[in-house]
Amino acid sequence: MLGREPAAIVAVLAAISAAPVHAQMHKCVDERGVTHYTDKPGPGCKGGPVDIRPTPPASGKLNERKDDPADAEREFQRRQMQRERKDQDEARNLEAQKRRCASMHADYGRLTGGRRLARTNEKGERVYVEDAERERRAAQLKSDLARQCPF
């Protein structure tokens, strides 16, 4: 029994110390008409005790918050994963765009390089690209580069 007594005393002390503490506030108006709020009325204090209870909400109902720290952490982790996925997608799209632009720059360089361009037709014969066709394709590529490749 001796081992239980200190534990019981500690439990009772903890329960007593957890009880709500109510303090009384007093409104005092001094001889110059200045209002002061104190926990003890002073000499010559005009006024009296003040009710400092919280104002009820306009709806009349007090809704207790039911925040769960675990839910908040899960929501944070979810948003963080979404942001990381978005950043990865943007990085992949940027790399793909850079590859397309590099290919377009290379094609534009071949078209405007001054060398004769040839392609192979369906019969396997070499056919040279006409100057008008070359200029048309170069103009189209230049326009595409200006629109799609800012770098």
TORDO-805302 format. One record per residue: x, z, y of N, C-alpha, C in turn; residue number from 1. Coordinates in nm, 4 decimals, padded with zeros to 6 digits. Last residue first. Layout:
<sites>
SITE      n_px      n_pz      n_py     ca_px     ca_pz     ca_py      c_px      c_pz      c_py   nr
SITE         X         Z         Y         X         Z         Y         X         Z         Y  NUM
...
</sites>
This chain:
<sites>
SITE      n_px      n_pz      n_py     ca_px     ca_pz     ca_py      c_px      c_pz      c_py   nr
SITE   01.4587  -07.6581   02.9775   01.6008  -07.6173   02.9689   01.6879  -07.7321   02.9308  151
SITE   01.2030  -07.7503   02.9674   01.2498  -07.6971   03.0953   01.3976  -07.6606   03.0940  150
SITE   01.0503  -07.9874   02.8158   01.1829  -07.9236   02.7993   01.2350  -07.8733   02.9338  149
SITE   00.8095  -08.1155   02.8671   00.8183  -08.0214   02.7548   00.9475  -07.9435   02.7468  148
SITE   00.8327  -08.2821   03.0983   00.7130  -08.1998   03.0750   00.7383  -08.0873   02.9756  147
SITE   01.0779  -08.4094   03.0748   01.0467  -08.3388   03.1996   00.9288  -08.2427   03.1799  146
SITE   01.0493  -08.5256   02.8218   01.1525  -08.4241   02.8450   01.1209  -08.3421   02.9703  145
SITE   00.8454  -08.7106   02.8689   00.8241  -08.6001   02.7732   00.9242  -08.4880   02.7951  144
SITE   00.9809  -08.8821   03.0484   00.8597  -08.8126   03.0905   00.8319  -08.6918   02.9998  143
SITE   01.1828  -08.9736   02.8807   01.2183  -08.9031   03.0042   01.0996  -08.8224   03.0553  142
SITE   01.0300  -09.1042   02.6847   01.1103  -08.9868   02.6486   01.1479  -08.9050   02.7722  141
SITE   00.9257  -09.3149   02.8412   00.8351  -09.2197   02.7753   00.9099  -09.0910   02.7397  140
SITE   01.1620  -09.4438   02.9129   01.0765  -09.3890   03.0180   00.9809  -09.2841   02.9595  139
SITE   01.2502  -09.5243   02.6589   01.3334  -09.4346   02.7389   01.2499  -09.3682   02.8490  138
SITE   01.0458  -09.7009   02.5834   01.0669  -09.5790   02.5057   01.1510  -09.4775   02.5830  137
SITE   01.0870  -09.8999   02.7826   00.9574  -09.8322   02.7703   00.9730  -09.6997   02.6964  136
SITE   01.3485  -09.9817   02.7287   01.3177  -09.9201   02.8578   01.1856  -09.8441   02.8531  135
SITE   01.3124  -10.0888   02.4687   01.4078  -09.9799   02.4908   01.3744  -09.9071   02.6211  134
SITE   01.1355  -10.2981   02.5231   01.0943  -10.1898   02.4336   01.1826  -10.0666   02.4551  133
SITE   01.3022  -10.4533   02.6851   01.1756  -10.4028   02.7405   01.1249  -10.2844   02.6571  132
SITE   01.5119  -10.5204   02.5058   01.5397  -10.4383   02.6235   01.4118  -10.3777   02.6824  131
SITE   01.4359  -10.4871   02.1545   01.4349  -10.5628   02.2794   01.4561  -10.4670   02.3973  130
SITE   01.6374  -10.3981   01.8861   01.5318  -10.3547   01.9776   01.5470  -10.4328   02.1073  129
SITE   01.7010  -10.6078   01.6038   01.7470  -10.5425   01.7256   01.6286  -10.5121   01.8169  128
SITE   01.6802  -10.5572   01.2642   01.6100  -10.6142   01.3784   01.6533  -10.5356   01.5003  127
SITE   01.7940  -10.6235   00.9433   01.8248  -10.5554   01.0689   01.7559  -10.6319   01.1825  126
SITE   01.5753  -10.6087   00.6614   01.6567  -10.6854   00.7564   01.6782  -10.6037   00.8835  125
SITE   01.4018  -10.5056   00.4815   01.5389  -10.4604   00.4739   01.6317  -10.5334   00.5688  124
SITE   01.1439  -10.5658   00.5168   01.2161  -10.6547   00.4254   01.3609  -10.6113   00.4080  123
SITE   01.0605  -10.3893   00.7148   01.0124  -10.3677   00.5777   01.0821  -10.4562   00.4748  122
SITE   01.3625  -10.3499   00.9169   01.2207  -10.3786   00.8960   01.1846  -10.3575   00.7487  121
SITE   01.5692  -10.1206   01.0782   01.5513  -10.2012   00.9584   01.4026  -10.2232   00.9373  120
SITE   01.6964  -10.1534   01.4101   01.6220  -10.0817   01.3069   01.6058  -10.1755   01.1897  119
SITE   01.9325  -10.1080   01.6759   01.8724  -10.1885   01.5694   01.7952  -10.0959   01.4769  118
SITE   02.0560  -10.1339   02.0026   01.9881  -10.0544   01.9010   01.9242  -10.1479   01.8005  117
SITE   02.3625  -10.1633   02.1722   02.2464  -10.2304   02.1138   02.1883  -10.1430   02.0038  116
SITE   02.4475  -09.9259   02.4251   02.4749  -09.9951   02.2989   02.3474  -10.0593   02.2478  115
SITE   02.3591  -09.7828   02.6442   02.4140  -09.9158   02.6659   02.4480  -09.9898   02.5373  114
SITE   02.2274  -09.5358   02.6361   02.3727  -09.5408   02.6211   02.4344  -09.6771   02.6414  113
SITE   01.9591  -09.4906   02.6314   02.0183  -09.5230   02.7614   02.1694  -09.5390   02.7554  112
SITE   01.9050  -09.4312   02.3658   01.8312  -09.5387   02.4325   01.8978  -09.5814   02.5634  111
SITE   02.0737  -09.2131   02.3163   02.0939  -09.3384   02.2423   02.0254  -09.4556   02.3128  110
SITE   01.9601  -09.0254   02.4931   02.0993  -09.0672   02.5102   02.1291  -09.1976   02.4375  109
SITE   01.7091  -08.9946   02.3766   01.7185  -09.0499   02.5118   01.8604  -09.0998   02.5382  108
SITE   01.7866  -08.8737   02.1359   01.7208  -09.0048   02.1335   01.7307  -09.0730   02.2703  107
SITE   01.8893  -08.6325   02.2402   01.9765  -08.7226   02.1638   01.9167  -08.8636   02.1598  106
SITE   01.6607  -08.5242   02.3574   01.7767  -08.5561   02.4423   01.8705  -08.6541   02.3714  105
SITE   01.5069  -08.4880   02.1257   01.4602  -08.5817   02.2283   01.5752  -08.6213   02.3220  104
SITE   01.6611  -08.2931   01.9956   01.6391  -08.4230   01.9312   01.5949  -08.5277   02.0335  103
SITE   01.6382  -08.0878   02.1799   01.7713  -08.1413   02.1483   01.7587  -08.2777   02.0833  102
SITE   01.3620  -08.0427   02.1671   01.4215  -08.0919   02.2914   01.5600  -08.1506   02.2666  101
SITE   01.3361  -07.9443   01.9058   01.2662  -08.0675   01.9461   01.3299  -08.1270   02.0706  100
SITE   01.4926  -07.7099   01.9327   01.5336  -07.8162   01.8378   01.4670  -07.9488   01.8734   99
SITE   01.3414  -07.5698   02.1227   01.4796  -07.6082   02.1551   01.5278  -07.7187   02.0614   98
SITE   01.1077  -07.5278   01.9764   01.1024  -07.6109   02.0968   01.2430  -07.6574   02.1354   97
SITE   01.2056  -07.3551   01.7806   01.1512  -07.4852   01.7407   01.1464  -07.5803   01.8607   96
SITE   01.2755  -07.1370   01.9460   01.3795  -07.2069   01.8693   01.3320  -07.3454   01.8261   95
SITE   01.0203  -07.0670   02.0397   01.1232  -07.1086   02.1349   01.2342  -07.1847   02.0629   94
SITE   00.8951  -06.9897   01.8023   00.8428  -07.1040   01.8778   00.9468  -07.1563   01.9762   93
SITE   01.0513  -06.7646   01.7378   01.0474  -06.8812   01.6469   00.9985  -07.0052   01.7203   92
SITE   00.9891  -06.6007   01.9585   01.1286  -06.6410   01.9356   01.1339  -06.7629   01.8439   91
SITE   00.7148  -06.5644   01.9212   00.7616  -06.6318   02.0424   00.9053  -06.6807   02.0250   90
SITE   00.7204  -06.4237   01.6787   00.6549  -06.5549   01.6861   00.7034  -06.6329   01.8081   89
SITE   00.8516  -06.1902   01.7644   00.9132  -06.2752   01.6620   00.8534  -06.4151   01.6643   88
SITE   00.6623  -06.0899   01.9478   00.7973  -06.1246   01.9943   00.8677  -06.2166   01.8948   87
SITE   00.4495  -06.0445   01.7714   00.4332  -06.1402   01.8812   00.5699  -06.1849   01.9325   86
SITE   00.5618  -05.8455   01.6098   00.5222  -05.9746   01.5502   00.5090  -06.0811   01.6576   85
SITE   00.5936  -05.6440   01.8055   00.7112  -05.6987   01.7376   00.6799  -05.8337   01.6744   84
SITE   00.3252  -05.5967   01.8726   00.4180  -05.6436   01.9755   00.5417  -05.7066   01.9122   83
SITE   00.2293  -05.5022   01.6262   00.1724  -05.6240   01.6855   00.2675  -05.6822   01.7894   82
SITE   00.3803  -05.2669   01.6041   00.3994  -05.3747   01.5065   00.3435  -05.5068   01.5597   81
SITE   00.2742  -05.1240   01.8218   00.4165  -05.1567   01.8201   00.4440  -05.2707   01.7219   80
SITE   00.0098  -05.0909   01.7432   00.0401  -05.1699   01.8632   00.1867  -05.2120   01.8667   79
SITE   00.0558  -04.9278   01.5160  -00.0119  -05.0575   01.5022   00.0192  -05.1466   01.6223   78
SITE   00.1726  -04.7012   01.6318   00.2504  -04.7800   01.5362   00.1901  -04.9198   01.5200   77
SITE  -00.0486  -04.6137   01.7856   00.0766  -04.6501   01.8503   00.1608  -04.7391   01.7589   76
SITE  -00.2276  -04.5555   01.5785  -00.2625  -04.6576   01.6775  -00.1371  -04.7056   01.7511   75
SITE  -00.0891  -04.3459   01.4528  -00.1177  -04.4706   01.3791  -00.1504  -04.5846   01.4744   74
SITE  -00.0920  -04.1574   01.6618   00.0355  -04.2097   01.6123   00.0150  -04.3407   01.5362   73
SITE  -00.3658  -04.1086   01.6829  -00.2938  -04.1622   01.7983  -00.1607  -04.2226   01.7547   72
SITE  -00.4127  -03.9988   01.4311  -00.4776  -04.1248   01.4694  -00.4050  -04.1894   01.5866   71
SITE  -00.2591  -03.7660   01.4528  -00.2239  -03.8648   01.3499  -00.2876  -03.9999   01.3820   70
SITE  -00.3911  -03.6223   01.6530  -00.2572  -03.6756   01.6785  -00.2152  -03.7804   01.5757   69
SITE  -00.7125  -03.6754   01.7406  -00.6321  -03.6462   01.6227  -00.4939  -03.7051   01.6474   68
SITE  -00.9487  -03.5468   01.9551  -00.8265  -03.6254   01.9409  -00.7508  -03.5803   01.8179   67
SITE  -01.2100  -03.4877   02.0377  -01.1713  -03.4812   01.8975  -01.0515  -03.5713   01.8742   66
SITE  -01.3360  -03.2938   02.2962  -01.2477  -03.4030   02.2555  -01.2085  -03.3818   02.1112   65
SITE  -01.6776  -03.2119   02.3291  -01.5419  -03.1706   02.2988  -01.4618  -03.2913   02.2533   64
SITE  -01.8953  -03.2539   02.5857  -01.8445  -03.3167   02.4633  -01.7008  -03.2731   02.4423   63
SITE  -02.1508  -03.0949   02.7164  -02.0063  -03.0834   02.7145  -01.9583  -03.1389   02.5813   62
SITE  -02.4189  -03.2151   02.9050  -02.3597  -03.1932   02.7737  -02.2085  -03.1852   02.7887   61
SITE  -02.4940  -03.2785   03.1576  -02.5437  -03.1538   03.1038  -02.4848  -03.1200   02.9687   60
SITE  -02.3993  -03.4902   03.2938  -02.4933  -03.5201   03.1852  -02.5541  -03.3931   03.1277   59
SITE  -02.2157  -03.3762   03.4655  -02.3402  -03.4282   03.5214  -02.4436  -03.4546   03.4132   58
SITE  -02.0689  -03.0732   03.3273  -02.0728  -03.2173   03.3525  -02.2102  -03.2617   03.4004   57
SITE  -02.0414  -02.7613   03.5128  -02.0820  -02.8390   03.3951  -02.0850  -02.9879   03.4277   56
SITE  -01.7526  -02.6193   03.6514  -01.8764  -02.6910   03.6788  -01.9159  -02.7710   03.5550   55
SITE  -01.6220  -02.3062   03.5334  -01.6137  -02.4516   03.5544  -01.7509  -02.5113   03.5778   54
SITE  -01.6381  -02.0036   03.7297  -01.6660  -02.0779   03.6066  -01.6593  -02.2280   03.6341   53
SITE  -01.5875  -01.8179   03.9261  -01.4975  -01.9328   03.9113  -01.5177  -02.0054   03.7790   52
SITE  -01.7415  -01.6410   04.1689  -01.7659  -01.6912   04.0333  -01.6843  -01.8186   04.0161   51
SITE  -01.5862  -01.3853   04.3482  -01.6169  -01.5285   04.3416  -01.6357  -01.5669   04.1960   50
SITE  -01.6611  -01.0880   04.5325  -01.6179  -01.1564   04.4105  -01.6661  -01.3018   04.4091   49
SITE  -01.6342  -01.1246   04.8921  -01.6664  -01.0544   04.7692  -01.6166  -01.1302   04.6486   48
SITE  -01.6126  -01.0579   05.2320  -01.6418  -01.1562   05.1283  -01.6797  -01.0808   05.0031   47
SITE  -01.3466  -00.9167   05.3990  -01.4887  -00.9511   05.4058  -01.5116  -01.0637   05.3072   46
SITE  -01.1223  -00.6620   05.3804  -01.1576  -00.7916   05.3207  -01.3074  -00.8117   05.3315   45
SITE  -01.0023  -00.4295   05.4563  -01.0692  -00.5090   05.5592  -01.1098  -00.6467   05.5095   44
SITE  -00.7520  -00.4441   05.2107  -00.8239  -00.3641   05.3115  -00.8827  -00.4563   05.4186   43
SITE  -00.8287  -00.6870   04.9460  -00.7405  -00.6107   05.0336  -00.8210  -00.5269   05.1315   42
SITE  -00.9130  -00.7322   04.6053  -00.9561  -00.7307   04.7460  -00.8636  -00.6412   04.8277   41
SITE  -00.7196  -00.9288   04.3909  -00.7566  -00.7920   04.4305  -00.8021  -00.7951   04.5759   40
SITE  -00.6661  -01.1934   04.3661  -00.7205  -01.1278   04.2471  -00.7607  -00.9833   04.2751   39
SITE  -00.7818  -01.4039   04.6380  -00.6869  -01.3154   04.5711  -00.7506  -01.2574   04.4467   38
SITE  -00.8020  -01.6374   04.8916  -00.8520  -01.6035   04.7586  -00.7450  -01.5220   04.6883   37
SITE  -00.8926  -01.6395   05.2350  -00.7905  -01.6238   05.1322  -00.8600  -01.5926   05.0007   36
SITE  -00.9713  -01.7893   05.5428  -01.0165  -01.7511   05.4092  -00.8988  -01.7487   05.3128   35
SITE  -00.9666  -01.6740   05.8720  -00.8954  -01.7505   05.7695  -00.9363  -01.6979   05.6325   34
SITE  -01.0624  -01.5248   06.0818  -01.1546  -01.6189   06.0192  -01.0902  -01.7055   05.9125   33
SITE  -00.9135  -01.3226   06.1768  -00.9019  -01.4510   06.2488  -00.9934  -01.5576   06.1895   32
SITE  -00.9565  -01.1160   05.9965  -01.0128  -01.1023   06.1315  -01.0029  -01.2299   06.2138   31
SITE  -01.0171  -01.2921   05.6799  -00.9508  -01.1949   05.7681  -01.0123  -01.1983   05.9072   30
SITE  -01.2030  -01.2973   05.3963  -01.1946  -01.3615   05.5274  -01.1343  -01.2590   05.6217   29
SITE  -01.1628  -01.3445   05.0535  -01.1428  -01.2552   05.1674  -01.1302  -01.3379   05.2942   28
SITE  -01.2909  -01.3495   04.7382  -01.2790  -01.4294   04.8602  -01.2696  -01.3309   04.9763   27
SITE  -01.1449  -01.2829   04.4251  -01.2162  -01.2339   04.5430  -01.1876  -01.3265   04.6602   26
SITE  -01.1753  -01.3127   04.0744  -01.1218  -01.3622   04.2006  -01.2095  -01.3095   04.3140   25
SITE  -01.0897  -01.1613   03.7725  -01.1879  -01.1682   03.8798  -01.1188  -01.2153   04.0065   24
SITE  -01.0216  -01.2913   03.4546  -00.9726  -01.2371   03.5804  -01.0812  -01.2544   03.6847   23
SITE  -01.0233  -01.2461   03.1169  -01.1083  -01.2822   03.2306  -01.0515  -01.2153   03.3550   22
SITE  -00.8832  -01.3784   02.8335  -00.8595  -01.2890   02.9460  -00.9440  -01.3379   03.0621   21
SITE  -00.9781  -01.3886   02.4907  -00.9729  -01.4495   02.6226  -00.9569  -01.3444   02.7326   20
SITE  -00.7517  -01.2733   02.2372  -00.8821  -01.2640   02.3033  -00.8721  -01.3241   02.4429   19
SITE  -00.5064  -01.2611   02.1256  -00.5637  -01.3949   02.1392  -00.6987  -01.3929   02.2091   18
SITE  -00.4479  -00.9945   02.0986  -00.3776  -01.0676   02.2036  -00.4337  -01.2073   02.2247   17
SITE  -00.6085  -00.9325   01.8775  -00.6379  -00.8733   02.0081  -00.5717  -00.9530   02.1198   16
SITE  -00.4838  -01.0760   01.6753  -00.6240  -01.1045   01.7083  -00.6593  -01.0501   01.8456   15
SITE  -00.2313  -00.9557   01.6709  -00.2428  -01.0985   01.7019  -00.3845  -01.1337   01.7426   14
SITE  -00.3011  -00.6972   01.5932  -00.2402  -00.7203   01.7239  -00.2500  -00.8668   01.7655   13
SITE  -00.3960  -00.7514   01.3347  -00.4865  -00.6951   01.4347  -00.4313  -00.7185   01.5747   12
SITE  -00.1610  -00.8500   01.2128  -00.2798  -00.9348   01.2206  -00.3755  -00.8847   01.3269   11
SITE   00.0062  -00.6256   01.2304   00.0445  -00.7494   01.2983  -00.0763  -00.8407   01.3151   10
SITE  -00.1352  -00.4527   01.0635  -00.1158  -00.4184   01.2044  -00.0803  -00.5430   01.2858    9
SITE  -00.1126  -00.5853   00.8208  -00.2452  -00.5652   00.8791  -00.2340  -00.5337   01.0269    8
SITE   00.1621  -00.5676   00.7800   00.0992  -00.6995   00.7916  -00.0372  -00.6887   00.8556    7
SITE   00.2008  -00.2925   00.7577   00.2595  -00.3655   00.8710   00.1965  -00.5030   00.8899    6
SITE   00.0376  -00.2473   00.5160   00.0040  -00.1898   00.6454   00.0697  -00.2633   00.7623    5
SITE   00.1462  -00.3465   00.2818   00.0349  -00.4178   00.3455   00.0055  -00.3674   00.4856    4
SITE   00.3412  -00.1757   00.1888   00.3809  -00.3100   00.2271   00.2720  -00.3847   00.3009    3
SITE   00.2028   00.0507   00.1116   00.2869   00.0591   00.2286   00.3268  -00.0791   00.2781    2
SITE   00.0806   00.0000  -00.1197   00.0000   00.0000   00.0000   00.0847   00.0000   00.1259    1
</sites>
